[in-house]
Amino acid sequence: MFSERGVAAVEFAIVFPLMLLLMFGIVEFGTMMYDQIMVTNAAREGARWGSVQSASLAHPISCGDPGISAIQGSSPCSGSGSGSACMVASNYAANTLISYQGGNNNSPSVTVNCNTVGSGSNSGAAIEVTVNYTFQGLGLGSLSAVQGSNNLSSTAVMYYE
């Protein structure tokens, strides 16, 4: 009757693109989740660093203390090193995030604020570090598991110790 030669090649030609699409989708989605975790860790590390550095300030600490601005750093962060909470968070994010686009055109932005907590004799201050990052996938267009740009953001708040 009919010959079955070449059936496996036809089946492979039909299934292989779907398997590739599934595999790239898993990699892309996994990378986005990894980057979200790194954004969260960067915010937490910056807040922790700022919280611990305040040990040399007079207590109770308020947002108006002159040493707070040096601990927080300027937003957006500039330069390198770890001289401020802003730089700690920025360096952590820049060194751990995975970007498929290459270059520094997609760097994370870090914002550091001081919040007054409580009132009267129970008042204090807390450092708030927010890291924002725009994740861009592999660039597979409509075949991509992650469509367009996705904004990843995390905020960490810790009391000045």
RAJO-V281313 format. One record per pair of residues at least 4 apart in sequence whose ideal C-beta (glycine too) atoms are under 6 Angstrom apart, sorted by the first residue. I is the first residue (numbers start at 0). J is the second residue. If there is no record, write none. Layout:
# RAJO-V281313
<<I J> <I J>>
This chain:
# RAJO-V281313
<<11 15> <14 18> <24 144> <25 29> <27 136> <27 137> <27 144> <27 145> <28 144> <30 97> <31 134> <31 145> <34 96> <34 134> <34 151> <35 151> <37 95> <37 96> <38 130> <38 132> <38 151> <38 153> <39 153> <41 88> <41 91> <41 92> <41 130> <42 88> <42 128> <42 130> <42 153> <42 154> <42 155> <43 155> <44 87> <44 91> <45 84> <45 87> <45 88> <45 128> <46 126> <46 128> <46 155> <46 157> <48 84> <48 87> <49 70> <49 84> <49 126> <50 126> <50 157> <50 159> <50 160> <52 70> <53 60> <53 70> <53 159> <53 160> <54 160> <56 60> <56 64> <56 66> <59 123> <60 64> <60 124> <60 159> <61 124> <62 113> <62 115> <62 124> <67 113> <71 84> <71 111> <72 83> <72 84> <72 85> <72 86> <74 85> <74 110> <74 111> <75 108> <76 85> <76 86> <76 89> <76 109> <80 86> <81 86> <81 87> <82 86> <84 111> <84 128> <85 109> <85 111> <86 90> <88 109> <88 128> <88 130> <89 109> <92 96> <92 107> <92 130> <98 105> <99 137> <100 105> <100 135> <107 130> <107 132> <108 131> <109 130> <110 129> <111 128> <112 127> <113 124> <114 125> <114 127> <115 124> <116 123> <116 125> <117 121> <117 122> <117 123> <118 122> <124 159> <125 156> <125 158> <126 157> <127 156> <128 155> <129 154> <130 153> <131 152> <132 151> <133 148> <133 150> <134 149> <134 151> <135 148> <136 143> <136 145> <139 143>>
